[in-house]
Amino acid sequence: MLLSFMLKVKQISVRSACSMLICTAWFAEAASIELWHSHQAHNFIELRAKQFEKLTGHPVRVVAYDSEKFKAELLLSAATGNLPDMIFVPSDYLGLYEELKLMPIDEEIAQLDIEEKALDTVTIDGKFWGVPIIQGNHLLLYYNKELVKNPANSWDELVNQKKYKFPEYNSVVGMNYNAMYWFVSFLGAYGGAPLDGGVITLDTPAMRKALQMYKRLATEKILNSACLYECAFDDFVAHQYPYAINGDWAYSALKTKMGDKLGLATLPELSIGPLRSMSATHALAYPNVRINPEHHQKRHQFHRFLLSEKTQLDNYERFHLLPVNSSVMKQVTQNSKGDSNTILKQFEGSVAMPSSVQMAIAWQAIAQGFIRFSEQNYSAQEAATYMQNLADRELNKIMRHKEL
């Protein structure tokens, strides 16, 4: 589990010795600050880095990672002392601030014009462990307008469309079925959540019902249980699915690929109620690497640049990424229309994801229990109980480890 992974982390990439030419290039870049991220809107990161360099003369070297492997790469790099100056991460990563060797952020960010709920996502144990830059990170229903005229409002409608409109398709909705961020939206529909008041709560009636419904939708070929993230992006773009459930982070890239063929809607409802996607911020965090005061000042300049009203508004208008700047968010909310309004509406119905070590443990426990439910013939009751017991054990291990 989480603690075992952190203690037994293995090398997943080998850094070869550099040639004289490469070493020379590295020293030439030594004045730059390095940023790692896994956000799908890679152009957004690259653009801001270039603008910051043009504005200040300070280069930012950007390194992009596969989102599925990013957390493991960060934990490995923390264990081996190879973290960069800055990381741009979903706010729930900040719950691992000790394992990721993060520095607390100066309290001056509380004086900036940042929405309070965005600041809450980076506040753990009374300190700020990151600087929120964008918010949202919630799921949406995408559809291909060449195949779908009026998007389904409910899963019952999707069942009917599979039967009468799309019988030739293997399944109707492409999404990352085995990623628990997608699954917990169904848990939310039944009134459940991974944490209740900071306490891990997985062995619940809501969890059992969500597992059963999730499996039923795969059995009825509405969802494809073999799907990975490619189903919600590449396969959807290739017309293999009429619908896809993906995050707001994918909107810009999907729009570039599909143009006017891309449709956007809120998530379809279950008969018991609407799906409740989680939401979060993406935040800049600062690993506690050996850094001179000049580099530290550059990091602060960078986050202030990203939080400026001009940059925040441009993030929204150009990439449809929701701002954390209070003034800009108010302006956006008042003037939203079309797809932008859909993104905002779904965000307003989302559930803020806790940024705590308990949440990190809950994700791992849900994933392990889900595997046993879907692949090892555990009943929904057995899987939910397994999740809870595993989470409790891992939390106890971490608490004991912190006391040493």
Contacts in CASP RR format, 6 or more apart in sequence:
PFRMAT RR
TARGET T0000
AUTHOR 0000-0000-0000
METHOD contacts of the structure
MODEL  1
MLLSFMLKVKQISVRSACSMLICTAWFAEAASIELWHSHQAHNFIELRAK
QFEKLTGHPVRVVAYDSEKFKAELLLSAATGNLPDMIFVPSDYLGLYEEL
KLMPIDEEIAQLDIEEKALDTVTIDGKFWGVPIIQGNHLLLYYNKELVKN
PANSWDELVNQKKYKFPEYNSVVGMNYNAMYWFVSFLGAYGGAPLDGGVI
TLDTPAMRKALQMYKRLATEKILNSACLYECAFDDFVAHQYPYAINGDWA
YSALKTKMGDKLGLATLPELSIGPLRSMSATHALAYPNVRINPEHHQKRH
QFHRFLLSEKTQLDNYERFHLLPVNSSVMKQVTQNSKGDSNTILKQFEGS
VAMPSSVQMAIAWQAIAQGFIRFSEQNYSAQEAATYMQNLADRELNKIMR
HKEL
1 361 0 8 1.000
1 364 0 8 1.000
1 365 0 8 1.000
1 368 0 8 1.000
1 390 0 8 1.000
1 393 0 8 1.000
1 394 0 8 1.000
1 397 0 8 1.000
2 360 0 8 1.000
2 361 0 8 1.000
2 364 0 8 1.000
2 394 0 8 1.000
2 398 0 8 1.000
3 394 0 8 1.000
3 397 0 8 1.000
3 398 0 8 1.000
3 401 0 8 1.000
5 72 0 8 1.000
5 75 0 8 1.000
6 75 0 8 1.000
6 79 0 8 1.000
6 99 0 8 1.000
9 72 0 8 1.000
9 75 0 8 1.000
9 76 0 8 1.000
9 79 0 8 1.000
10 76 0 8 1.000
11 76 0 8 1.000
12 69 0 8 1.000
12 72 0 8 1.000
12 73 0 8 1.000
12 76 0 8 1.000
13 73 0 8 1.000
15 82 0 8 1.000
18 26 0 8 1.000
29 59 0 8 1.000
29 61 0 8 1.000
31 58 0 8 1.000
31 59 0 8 1.000
32 58 0 8 1.000
32 59 0 8 1.000
32 60 0 8 1.000
32 61 0 8 1.000
33 58 0 8 1.000
33 59 0 8 1.000
33 60 0 8 1.000
33 61 0 8 1.000
33 84 0 8 1.000
33 85 0 8 1.000
33 86 0 8 1.000
33 295 0 8 1.000
33 298 0 8 1.000
33 299 0 8 1.000
33 302 0 8 1.000
34 60 0 8 1.000
34 61 0 8 1.000
34 63 0 8 1.000
34 84 0 8 1.000
34 85 0 8 1.000
34 86 0 8 1.000
35 45 0 8 1.000
35 49 0 8 1.000
35 60 0 8 1.000
35 61 0 8 1.000
35 62 0 8 1.000
35 63 0 8 1.000
35 84 0 8 1.000
35 85 0 8 1.000
35 86 0 8 1.000
35 87 0 8 1.000
35 88 0 8 1.000
36 63 0 8 1.000
36 64 0 8 1.000
36 65 0 8 1.000
36 70 0 8 1.000
36 73 0 8 1.000
36 74 0 8 1.000
36 84 0 8 1.000
36 86 0 8 1.000
36 87 0 8 1.000
36 88 0 8 1.000
37 45 0 8 1.000
37 62 0 8 1.000
37 63 0 8 1.000
37 64 0 8 1.000
37 65 0 8 1.000
37 70 0 8 1.000
37 87 0 8 1.000
37 88 0 8 1.000
37 89 0 8 1.000
38 64 0 8 1.000
38 65 0 8 1.000
38 66 0 8 1.000
38 67 0 8 1.000
38 70 0 8 1.000
38 89 0 8 1.000
39 45 0 8 1.000
39 64 0 8 1.000
39 67 0 8 1.000
39 88 0 8 1.000
39 249 0 8 1.000
39 282 0 8 1.000
40 67 0 8 1.000
40 249 0 8 1.000
40 250 0 8 1.000
40 253 0 8 1.000
41 249 0 8 1.000
41 252 0 8 1.000
41 253 0 8 1.000
41 319 0 8 1.000
41 321 0 8 1.000
42 64 0 8 1.000
43 252 0 8 1.000
43 319 0 8 1.000
44 252 0 8 1.000
44 315 0 8 1.000
44 318 0 8 1.000
44 319 0 8 1.000
44 321 0 8 1.000
45 62 0 8 1.000
45 64 0 8 1.000
45 88 0 8 1.000
46 62 0 8 1.000
48 305 0 8 1.000
48 306 0 8 1.000
48 311 0 8 1.000
49 59 0 8 1.000
49 60 0 8 1.000
49 61 0 8 1.000
49 62 0 8 1.000
51 305 0 8 1.000
51 311 0 8 1.000
52 58 0 8 1.000
52 60 0 8 1.000
52 301 0 8 1.000
52 302 0 8 1.000
52 305 0 8 1.000
53 59 0 8 1.000
53 60 0 8 1.000
55 305 0 8 1.000
56 298 0 8 1.000
56 301 0 8 1.000
56 305 0 8 1.000
58 298 0 8 1.000
58 301 0 8 1.000
58 302 0 8 1.000
60 302 0 8 1.000
63 84 0 8 1.000
65 73 0 8 1.000
67 229 0 8 1.000
68 229 0 8 1.000
70 89 0 8 1.000
71 93 0 8 1.000
74 83 0 8 1.000
74 87 0 8 1.000
74 89 0 8 1.000
74 93 0 8 1.000
74 100 0 8 1.000
75 96 0 8 1.000
75 99 0 8 1.000
75 100 0 8 1.000
77 83 0 8 1.000
78 99 0 8 1.000
78 100 0 8 1.000
78 101 0 8 1.000
78 287 0 8 1.000
81 101 0 8 1.000
81 289 0 8 1.000
83 100 0 8 1.000
83 101 0 8 1.000
83 287 0 8 1.000
83 289 0 8 1.000
84 287 0 8 1.000
84 289 0 8 1.000
85 286 0 8 1.000
85 287 0 8 1.000
85 289 0 8 1.000
85 291 0 8 1.000
85 295 0 8 1.000
85 299 0 8 1.000
86 284 0 8 1.000
86 285 0 8 1.000
86 286 0 8 1.000
86 287 0 8 1.000
86 299 0 8 1.000
86 302 0 8 1.000
87 93 0 8 1.000
87 100 0 8 1.000
87 284 0 8 1.000
87 285 0 8 1.000
87 287 0 8 1.000
88 133 0 8 1.000
88 282 0 8 1.000
88 283 0 8 1.000
88 284 0 8 1.000
88 285 0 8 1.000
89 282 0 8 1.000
89 283 0 8 1.000
89 285 0 8 1.000
90 137 0 8 1.000
90 280 0 8 1.000
90 281 0 8 1.000
90 282 0 8 1.000
90 283 0 8 1.000
90 353 0 8 1.000
91 121 0 8 1.000
91 122 0 8 1.000
91 130 0 8 1.000
91 132 0 8 1.000
91 280 0 8 1.000
91 281 0 8 1.000
91 282 0 8 1.000
91 283 0 8 1.000
91 353 0 8 1.000
91 355 0 8 1.000
92 280 0 8 1.000
92 353 0 8 1.000
92 354 0 8 1.000
92 355 0 8 1.000
92 359 0 8 1.000
92 360 0 8 1.000
92 363 0 8 1.000
93 100 0 8 1.000
93 285 0 8 1.000
93 355 0 8 1.000
93 360 0 8 1.000
94 102 0 8 1.000
94 121 0 8 1.000
94 122 0 8 1.000
94 124 0 8 1.000
94 129 0 8 1.000
94 130 0 8 1.000
94 283 0 8 1.000
94 285 0 8 1.000
94 355 0 8 1.000
95 124 0 8 1.000
95 129 0 8 1.000
95 355 0 8 1.000
95 356 0 8 1.000
95 357 0 8 1.000
95 359 0 8 1.000
95 360 0 8 1.000
96 357 0 8 1.000
96 360 0 8 1.000
97 124 0 8 1.000
97 129 0 8 1.000
97 285 0 8 1.000
98 402 0 8 1.000
100 285 0 8 1.000
100 287 0 8 1.000
101 287 0 8 1.000
101 288 0 8 1.000
101 289 0 8 1.000
102 129 0 8 1.000
102 130 0 8 1.000
102 285 0 8 1.000
102 286 0 8 1.000
102 287 0 8 1.000
102 288 0 8 1.000
103 286 0 8 1.000
103 287 0 8 1.000
103 288 0 8 1.000
104 127 0 8 1.000
104 128 0 8 1.000
104 129 0 8 1.000
105 122 0 8 1.000
105 127 0 8 1.000
105 128 0 8 1.000
105 129 0 8 1.000
105 130 0 8 1.000
105 131 0 8 1.000
105 286 0 8 1.000
106 128 0 8 1.000
106 300 0 8 1.000
107 128 0 8 1.000
109 119 0 8 1.000
109 128 0 8 1.000
109 130 0 8 1.000
109 131 0 8 1.000
109 303 0 8 1.000
110 119 0 8 1.000
110 128 0 8 1.000
112 304 0 8 1.000
112 307 0 8 1.000
113 307 0 8 1.000
113 309 0 8 1.000
113 325 0 8 1.000
113 326 0 8 1.000
113 327 0 8 1.000
114 132 0 8 1.000
114 307 0 8 1.000
114 324 0 8 1.000
114 325 0 8 1.000
114 326 0 8 1.000
115 135 0 8 1.000
115 324 0 8 1.000
115 325 0 8 1.000
115 326 0 8 1.000
115 329 0 8 1.000
117 135 0 8 1.000
117 352 0 8 1.000
118 132 0 8 1.000
118 135 0 8 1.000
118 281 0 8 1.000
118 324 0 8 1.000
119 128 0 8 1.000
119 132 0 8 1.000
120 352 0 8 1.000
121 132 0 8 1.000
121 135 0 8 1.000
121 280 0 8 1.000
121 281 0 8 1.000
121 283 0 8 1.000
121 352 0 8 1.000
121 353 0 8 1.000
121 355 0 8 1.000
122 128 0 8 1.000
122 129 0 8 1.000
122 130 0 8 1.000
122 131 0 8 1.000
122 132 0 8 1.000
122 281 0 8 1.000
122 283 0 8 1.000
122 355 0 8 1.000
123 129 0 8 1.000
123 355 0 8 1.000
124 355 0 8 1.000
124 356 0 8 1.000
129 285 0 8 1.000
129 355 0 8 1.000
130 283 0 8 1.000
130 284 0 8 1.000
130 285 0 8 1.000
130 286 0 8 1.000
131 283 0 8 1.000
131 284 0 8 1.000
131 285 0 8 1.000
131 303 0 8 1.000
131 306 0 8 1.000
131 307 0 8 1.000
132 281 0 8 1.000
132 282 0 8 1.000
132 283 0 8 1.000
132 324 0 8 1.000
133 281 0 8 1.000
133 282 0 8 1.000
133 283 0 8 1.000
133 284 0 8 1.000
133 303 0 8 1.000
133 306 0 8 1.000
133 307 0 8 1.000
133 324 0 8 1.000
134 281 0 8 1.000
134 282 0 8 1.000
134 315 0 8 1.000
134 321 0 8 1.000
134 322 0 8 1.000
134 323 0 8 1.000
134 324 0 8 1.000
135 279 0 8 1.000
135 280 0 8 1.000
135 281 0 8 1.000
135 282 0 8 1.000
135 322 0 8 1.000
135 323 0 8 1.000
135 324 0 8 1.000
135 347 0 8 1.000
136 248 0 8 1.000
136 279 0 8 1.000
136 280 0 8 1.000
136 281 0 8 1.000
136 322 0 8 1.000
136 347 0 8 1.000
136 350 0 8 1.000
137 247 0 8 1.000
137 248 0 8 1.000
137 249 0 8 1.000
137 278 0 8 1.000
137 279 0 8 1.000
137 280 0 8 1.000
137 281 0 8 1.000
137 282 0 8 1.000
137 353 0 8 1.000
138 247 0 8 1.000
138 248 0 8 1.000
138 277 0 8 1.000
138 278 0 8 1.000
138 279 0 8 1.000
138 346 0 8 1.000
138 347 0 8 1.000
138 350 0 8 1.000
139 181 0 8 1.000
139 182 0 8 1.000
139 185 0 8 1.000
139 245 0 8 1.000
139 246 0 8 1.000
139 247 0 8 1.000
139 248 0 8 1.000
139 267 0 8 1.000
139 275 0 8 1.000
139 277 0 8 1.000
139 346 0 8 1.000
140 245 0 8 1.000
140 246 0 8 1.000
140 247 0 8 1.000
140 248 0 8 1.000
140 251 0 8 1.000
140 264 0 8 1.000
140 265 0 8 1.000
140 266 0 8 1.000
140 267 0 8 1.000
140 277 0 8 1.000
140 342 0 8 1.000
140 343 0 8 1.000
140 346 0 8 1.000
141 151 0 8 1.000
141 152 0 8 1.000
141 243 0 8 1.000
141 244 0 8 1.000
141 245 0 8 1.000
141 264 0 8 1.000
141 265 0 8 1.000
141 266 0 8 1.000
141 267 0 8 1.000
141 268 0 8 1.000
142 232 0 8 1.000
142 236 0 8 1.000
142 243 0 8 1.000
142 244 0 8 1.000
142 245 0 8 1.000
142 246 0 8 1.000
142 250 0 8 1.000
142 254 0 8 1.000
142 262 0 8 1.000
142 263 0 8 1.000
142 264 0 8 1.000
142 265 0 8 1.000
143 151 0 8 1.000
143 242 0 8 1.000
143 243 0 8 1.000
143 244 0 8 1.000
143 263 0 8 1.000
143 264 0 8 1.000
143 265 0 8 1.000
144 236 0 8 1.000
144 239 0 8 1.000
144 241 0 8 1.000
144 242 0 8 1.000
144 243 0 8 1.000
144 258 0 8 1.000
144 261 0 8 1.000
144 262 0 8 1.000
144 263 0 8 1.000
145 260 0 8 1.000
145 261 0 8 1.000
145 262 0 8 1.000
145 263 0 8 1.000
146 239 0 8 1.000
146 261 0 8 1.000
147 166 0 8 1.000
147 239 0 8 1.000
147 242 0 8 1.000
148 242 0 8 1.000
148 243 0 8 1.000
148 263 0 8 1.000
151 243 0 8 1.000
151 263 0 8 1.000
151 265 0 8 1.000
152 158 0 8 1.000
152 161 0 8 1.000
152 243 0 8 1.000
152 268 0 8 1.000
153 265 0 8 1.000
153 268 0 8 1.000
153 269 0 8 1.000
154 268 0 8 1.000
154 269 0 8 1.000
154 270 0 8 1.000
154 271 0 8 1.000
155 217 0 8 1.000
155 222 0 8 1.000
155 268 0 8 1.000
155 269 0 8 1.000
155 270 0 8 1.000
155 271 0 8 1.000
156 271 0 8 1.000
157 268 0 8 1.000
158 172 0 8 1.000
158 173 0 8 1.000
158 222 0 8 1.000
158 243 0 8 1.000
158 268 0 8 1.000
159 220 0 8 1.000
159 222 0 8 1.000
161 172 0 8 1.000
161 242 0 8 1.000
162 169 0 8 1.000
162 171 0 8 1.000
162 172 0 8 1.000
162 220 0 8 1.000
162 221 0 8 1.000
162 222 0 8 1.000
166 172 0 8 1.000
166 242 0 8 1.000
169 240 0 8 1.000
169 241 0 8 1.000
169 242 0 8 1.000
170 221 0 8 1.000
170 224 0 8 1.000
171 218 0 8 1.000
171 221 0 8 1.000
171 222 0 8 1.000
171 223 0 8 1.000
171 224 0 8 1.000
171 227 0 8 1.000
171 241 0 8 1.000
172 221 0 8 1.000
172 222 0 8 1.000
172 223 0 8 1.000
172 241 0 8 1.000
172 242 0 8 1.000
172 243 0 8 1.000
173 222 0 8 1.000
173 223 0 8 1.000
173 241 0 8 1.000
173 242 0 8 1.000
173 243 0 8 1.000
173 244 0 8 1.000
173 245 0 8 1.000
174 223 0 8 1.000
174 224 0 8 1.000
174 227 0 8 1.000
174 231 0 8 1.000
174 232 0 8 1.000
174 235 0 8 1.000
174 236 0 8 1.000
174 241 0 8 1.000
174 243 0 8 1.000
174 244 0 8 1.000
174 245 0 8 1.000
175 182 0 8 1.000
175 223 0 8 1.000
175 227 0 8 1.000
175 231 0 8 1.000
175 232 0 8 1.000
175 244 0 8 1.000
175 245 0 8 1.000
175 246 0 8 1.000
176 182 0 8 1.000
176 227 0 8 1.000
176 228 0 8 1.000
176 229 0 8 1.000
176 231 0 8 1.000
176 232 0 8 1.000
177 218 0 8 1.000
177 223 0 8 1.000
177 224 0 8 1.000
177 225 0 8 1.000
177 226 0 8 1.000
177 227 0 8 1.000
177 231 0 8 1.000
178 225 0 8 1.000
178 227 0 8 1.000
178 228 0 8 1.000
178 370 0 8 1.000
178 374 0 8 1.000
179 229 0 8 1.000
180 363 0 8 1.000
180 366 0 8 1.000
180 367 0 8 1.000
180 370 0 8 1.000
181 278 0 8 1.000
182 245 0 8 1.000
183 210 0 8 1.000
183 214 0 8 1.000
183 366 0 8 1.000
183 370 0 8 1.000
184 193 0 8 1.000
184 194 0 8 1.000
184 278 0 8 1.000
184 366 0 8 1.000
185 267 0 8 1.000
185 275 0 8 1.000
185 276 0 8 1.000
185 277 0 8 1.000
185 278 0 8 1.000
186 210 0 8 1.000
186 213 0 8 1.000
186 214 0 8 1.000
186 270 0 8 1.000
186 275 0 8 1.000
187 193 0 8 1.000
187 194 0 8 1.000
187 206 0 8 1.000
187 207 0 8 1.000
187 210 0 8 1.000
187 276 0 8 1.000
188 206 0 8 1.000
188 210 0 8 1.000
188 275 0 8 1.000
188 276 0 8 1.000
188 351 0 8 1.000
189 210 0 8 1.000
189 269 0 8 1.000
189 270 0 8 1.000
189 272 0 8 1.000
189 273 0 8 1.000
189 274 0 8 1.000
189 275 0 8 1.000
189 276 0 8 1.000
190 205 0 8 1.000
190 206 0 8 1.000
190 207 0 8 1.000
190 209 0 8 1.000
190 210 0 8 1.000
190 213 0 8 1.000
190 272 0 8 1.000
191 206 0 8 1.000
191 276 0 8 1.000
192 201 0 8 1.000
192 204 0 8 1.000
192 206 0 8 1.000
192 207 0 8 1.000
192 210 0 8 1.000
193 201 0 8 1.000
193 351 0 8 1.000
194 200 0 8 1.000
194 201 0 8 1.000
194 202 0 8 1.000
194 354 0 8 1.000
194 359 0 8 1.000
194 362 0 8 1.000
194 363 0 8 1.000
194 366 0 8 1.000
195 201 0 8 1.000
195 354 0 8 1.000
195 356 0 8 1.000
195 358 0 8 1.000
195 359 0 8 1.000
195 362 0 8 1.000
198 354 0 8 1.000
198 356 0 8 1.000
198 358 0 8 1.000
199 358 0 8 1.000
200 358 0 8 1.000
200 361 0 8 1.000
200 362 0 8 1.000
200 365 0 8 1.000
200 388 0 8 1.000
200 391 0 8 1.000
200 392 0 8 1.000
200 395 0 8 1.000
201 388 0 8 1.000
202 362 0 8 1.000
202 365 0 8 1.000
202 366 0 8 1.000
202 384 0 8 1.000
202 387 0 8 1.000
202 388 0 8 1.000
202 391 0 8 1.000
203 384 0 8 1.000
203 385 0 8 1.000
203 387 0 8 1.000
203 388 0 8 1.000
203 389 0 8 1.000
204 384 0 8 1.000
207 380 0 8 1.000
207 384 0 8 1.000
207 387 0 8 1.000
208 380 0 8 1.000
208 381 0 8 1.000
208 384 0 8 1.000
209 380 0 8 1.000
211 370 0 8 1.000
211 373 0 8 1.000
211 380 0 8 1.000
211 383 0 8 1.000
211 384 0 8 1.000
212 380 0 8 1.000
213 270 0 8 1.000
214 223 0 8 1.000
215 225 0 8 1.000
215 373 0 8 1.000
215 374 0 8 1.000
217 223 0 8 1.000
218 224 0 8 1.000
218 225 0 8 1.000
224 231 0 8 1.000
225 374 0 8 1.000
227 235 0 8 1.000
231 240 0 8 1.000
231 241 0 8 1.000
231 244 0 8 1.000
232 244 0 8 1.000
232 245 0 8 1.000
232 246 0 8 1.000
232 250 0 8 1.000
233 244 0 8 1.000
233 246 0 8 1.000
233 250 0 8 1.000
233 253 0 8 1.000
233 254 0 8 1.000
235 241 0 8 1.000
236 243 0 8 1.000
236 244 0 8 1.000
236 246 0 8 1.000
236 254 0 8 1.000
237 254 0 8 1.000
237 257 0 8 1.000
237 258 0 8 1.000
245 267 0 8 1.000
246 254 0 8 1.000
248 320 0 8 1.000
248 321 0 8 1.000
248 322 0 8 1.000
248 343 0 8 1.000
248 346 0 8 1.000
248 347 0 8 1.000
249 321 0 8 1.000
251 264 0 8 1.000
251 319 0 8 1.000
251 320 0 8 1.000
251 339 0 8 1.000
251 343 0 8 1.000
252 318 0 8 1.000
252 319 0 8 1.000
252 320 0 8 1.000
252 321 0 8 1.000
254 262 0 8 1.000
255 262 0 8 1.000
255 320 0 8 1.000
263 339 0 8 1.000
264 339 0 8 1.000
264 342 0 8 1.000
264 343 0 8 1.000
265 342 0 8 1.000
266 274 0 8 1.000
266 342 0 8 1.000
266 345 0 8 1.000
266 346 0 8 1.000
267 274 0 8 1.000
267 275 0 8 1.000
267 277 0 8 1.000
267 346 0 8 1.000
268 275 0 8 1.000
269 275 0 8 1.000
274 349 0 8 1.000
276 349 0 8 1.000
276 350 0 8 1.000
276 351 0 8 1.000
277 346 0 8 1.000
277 349 0 8 1.000
277 350 0 8 1.000
277 351 0 8 1.000
278 350 0 8 1.000
278 351 0 8 1.000
278 352 0 8 1.000
278 353 0 8 1.000
279 347 0 8 1.000
279 350 0 8 1.000
279 351 0 8 1.000
279 352 0 8 1.000
279 353 0 8 1.000
280 352 0 8 1.000
280 353 0 8 1.000
280 355 0 8 1.000
281 324 0 8 1.000
284 299 0 8 1.000
284 302 0 8 1.000
284 303 0 8 1.000
284 306 0 8 1.000
286 299 0 8 1.000
305 311 0 8 1.000
306 312 0 8 1.000
307 324 0 8 1.000
307 325 0 8 1.000
308 325 0 8 1.000
309 325 0 8 1.000
309 327 0 8 1.000
309 328 0 8 1.000
312 323 0 8 1.000
312 324 0 8 1.000
312 325 0 8 1.000
312 328 0 8 1.000
313 323 0 8 1.000
313 328 0 8 1.000
313 331 0 8 1.000
313 332 0 8 1.000
315 321 0 8 1.000
315 323 0 8 1.000
316 322 0 8 1.000
316 323 0 8 1.000
316 328 0 8 1.000
316 332 0 8 1.000
316 340 0 8 1.000
320 339 0 8 1.000
320 340 0 8 1.000
320 343 0 8 1.000
322 329 0 8 1.000
322 332 0 8 1.000
322 343 0 8 1.000
322 344 0 8 1.000
322 347 0 8 1.000
323 329 0 8 1.000
323 332 0 8 1.000
332 340 0 8 1.000
332 344 0 8 1.000
333 344 0 8 1.000
336 343 0 8 1.000
336 344 0 8 1.000
353 359 0 8 1.000
357 395 0 8 1.000
357 398 0 8 1.000
358 395 0 8 1.000
361 391 0 8 1.000
361 394 0 8 1.000
361 395 0 8 1.000
361 398 0 8 1.000
362 391 0 8 1.000
364 390 0 8 1.000
364 391 0 8 1.000
364 394 0 8 1.000
365 387 0 8 1.000
365 388 0 8 1.000
365 390 0 8 1.000
365 391 0 8 1.000
365 394 0 8 1.000
366 387 0 8 1.000
368 386 0 8 1.000
368 387 0 8 1.000
368 390 0 8 1.000
369 378 0 8 1.000
369 383 0 8 1.000
369 386 0 8 1.000
369 387 0 8 1.000
369 390 0 8 1.000
370 383 0 8 1.000
372 378 0 8 1.000
372 382 0 8 1.000
372 383 0 8 1.000
372 386 0 8 1.000
373 379 0 8 1.000
373 380 0 8 1.000
373 382 0 8 1.000
373 383 0 8 1.000
378 386 0 8 1.000
END
